[in-house]
């Protein structure tokens, strides 16, 4: 797993430089600790979700073929997906719930440009996801899951690799706080650190 994550991290440099790990003086003083922030808001789409989407789609493109990419997302995954569709020059269809804020829709369109089509379906994510699965099956497309796939998890794990490279010599982390939605980021980071002996 670690070797695959290292390969993925190198491939990601085609899209963006490693996001910085910055010590936050305010939070460090407030909590009497050294608090470091991994600035995933500085990726091109302002989210770590780009890492997983890119890794999944990169591997698919490397295998050959020109199937349509399909995803379901109300926001960050859709934006990473759209950015990657444009990067590879591949068509993508994004299914979003009808309740998705217009700002999220507009950002997804901006990142994907002419390579991405948006379809608003269902009031909740589950209905939207079912529609994406059905569309991918009917059209011979390839579904890019938001979190529950080994290639997505491997892409998100690059955050842990970068943190390990960026912490100053002799500094080790006692605690890591991270967002958990579907679990792709946490799964990747935990597995990477476990195998690294961290």
FENMOGI-V490705 format. One record per residue. N is the residue number from 0. RES is the residue in one letter. OMEGA is omega in whole degrees, 0 to 359 (NA if undefined). D_LAST is the distance of its C-alpha to the last C-alpha in whole Angstrom. Layout:
# FENMOGI-V490705
n: [N | N]
res: [RES | RES]
omega: [OMEGA | OMEGA]
d_last: [D_LAST | D_LAST]
This chain:
# FENMOGI-V490705
n: [0 | 1 | 2 | 3 | 4 | 5 | 6 | 7 | 8 | 9 | 10 | 11 | 12 | 13 | 14 | 15 | 16 | 17 | 18 | 19 | 20 | 21 | 22 | 23 | 24 | 25 | 26 | 27 | 28 | 29 | 30 | 31 | 32 | 33 | 34 | 35 | 36 | 37 | 38 | 39 | 40 | 41 | 42 | 43 | 44 | 45 | 46 | 47 | 48 | 49 | 50 | 51 | 52 | 53 | 54 | 55 | 56 | 57 | 58 | 59 | 60 | 61 | 62 | 63 | 64 | 65 | 66 | 67 | 68 | 69 | 70 | 71 | 72 | 73 | 74 | 75 | 76 | 77 | 78 | 79 | 80 | 81 | 82 | 83 | 84 | 85 | 86 | 87 | 88 | 89 | 90 | 91 | 92 | 93 | 94 | 95 | 96 | 97 | 98 | 99 | 100 | 101 | 102 | 103 | 104 | 105 | 106 | 107 | 108 | 109 | 110 | 111 | 112 | 113 | 114 | 115 | 116 | 117 | 118 | 119 | 120 | 121 | 122 | 123 | 124 | 125 | 126 | 127 | 128 | 129 | 130 | 131 | 132 | 133 | 134 | 135 | 136 | 137 | 138 | 139 | 140 | 141 | 142 | 143 | 144 | 145 | 146 | 147 | 148 | 149 | 150 | 151 | 152 | 153 | 154 | 155 | 156 | 157 | 158 | 159 | 160 | 161 | 162 | 163 | 164 | 165 | 166 | 167 | 168 | 169 | 170 | 171 | 172 | 173 | 174 | 175 | 176 | 177 | 178 | 179 | 180 | 181 | 182 | 183 | 184 | 185 | 186 | 187 | 188 | 189 | 190 | 191 | 192 | 193 | 194 | 195 | 196 | 197]
res: [X | X | X | X | X | X | X | X | X | X | X | X | X | X | X | X | X | X | X | X | X | X | X | X | X | X | X | X | X | X | X | X | X | X | X | X | X | X | X | X | X | X | X | X | X | X | X | X | X | X | X | X | X | X | X | X | X | X | X | X | X | X | X | X | X | X | X | X | X | X | X | X | X | X | X | X | X | X | X | X | X | X | X | X | X | X | X | X | X | X | X | X | X | X | X | X | X | X | X | X | X | X | X | X | X | X | X | X | X | X | X | X | X | X | X | X | X | X | X | X | X | X | X | X | X | X | X | X | X | X | X | X | X | X | X | X | X | X | X | X | X | X | X | X | X | X | X | X | X | X | X | X | X | X | X | X | X | X | X | X | X | X | X | X | X | X | X | X | X | X | X | X | X | X | X | X | X | X | X | X | X | X | X | X | X | X | X | X | X | X | X | X | X | X | X | X | X | X]
omega: [182 | 180 | 179 | 179 | 177 | 178 | 179 | 180 | 178 | 180 | 180 | 180 | 172 | 183 | 184 | 176 | 176 | 179 | 184 | 170 | 188 | 174 | 180 | 184 | 182 | 181 | 179 | 177 | 184 | 185 | 178 | 181 | 172 | 182 | 180 | 180 | 175 | 192 | 178 | 174 | 179 | 170 | 180 | 180 | 176 | 181 | 176 | 185 | 178 | 183 | 182 | 180 | 180 | 182 | 179 | 185 | 177 | 181 | 178 | 179 | 179 | 179 | 179 | 183 | 182 | 180 | 176 | 173 | 183 | 173 | 173 | 182 | 175 | 181 | 192 | 178 | 179 | 182 | 175 | 177 | 182 | 179 | 182 | 175 | 179 | 180 | 182 | 182 | 183 | 179 | 176 | 176 | 182 | 174 | 180 | 174 | 181 | 179 | 181 | 178 | 182 | 180 | 179 | 179 | 181 | 179 | 180 | 177 | 180 | 181 | 184 | 182 | 184 | 183 | 188 | 174 | 179 | 174 | 179 | 186 | 173 | 180 | 183 | 184 | 184 | 179 | 179 | 181 | 177 | 179 | 178 | 179 | 181 | 180 | 180 | 180 | 183 | 185 | 183 | 179 | 179 | 181 | 177 | 186 | 183 | 184 | 192 | 176 | 185 | 181 | 175 | 181 | 178 | 178 | 180 | 181 | 178 | 175 | 180 | 179 | 182 | 178 | 179 | 179 | 189 | 177 | 180 | 179 | 177 | 179 | 174 | 181 | 175 | 187 | 176 | 176 | 180 | 180 | 177 | 174 | 176 | 176 | 180 | 180 | 182 | 178 | 181 | 182 | 179 | 181 | 181 | 182 | 178 | 181 | 179 | 180 | 182 | NA]
d_last: [14 | 12 | 16 | 18 | 15 | 16 | 20 | 20 | 19 | 21 | 24 | 23 | 25 | 28 | 28 | 26 | 24 | 20 | 21 | 20 | 18 | 20 | 20 | 23 | 25 | 27 | 24 | 22 | 26 | 26 | 23 | 23 | 20 | 18 | 18 | 17 | 18 | 17 | 21 | 21 | 25 | 26 | 25 | 29 | 29 | 27 | 24 | 21 | 23 | 25 | 22 | 22 | 26 | 26 | 24 | 26 | 29 | 28 | 28 | 31 | 33 | 32 | 33 | 37 | 39 | 40 | 39 | 39 | 36 | 36 | 33 | 34 | 32 | 34 | 32 | 29 | 28 | 32 | 31 | 29 | 31 | 34 | 32 | 31 | 35 | 36 | 34 | 35 | 38 | 38 | 40 | 38 | 39 | 37 | 38 | 38 | 39 | 42 | 41 | 39 | 39 | 41 | 39 | 36 | 39 | 40 | 37 | 36 | 39 | 39 | 36 | 37 | 41 | 43 | 41 | 40 | 42 | 41 | 42 | 43 | 43 | 42 | 42 | 38 | 35 | 36 | 39 | 38 | 35 | 38 | 40 | 38 | 37 | 41 | 42 | 39 | 41 | 44 | 44 | 42 | 39 | 35 | 33 | 30 | 28 | 26 | 23 | 23 | 23 | 21 | 22 | 22 | 18 | 17 | 19 | 17 | 14 | 15 | 14 | 10 | 11 | 14 | 12 | 9 | 13 | 15 | 13 | 15 | 15 | 13 | 12 | 9 | 9 | 10 | 11 | 12 | 15 | 16 | 19 | 20 | 23 | 23 | 19 | 19 | 16 | 14 | 14 | 13 | 10 | 9 | 10 | 8 | 5 | 6 | 7 | 5 | 4 | 0]
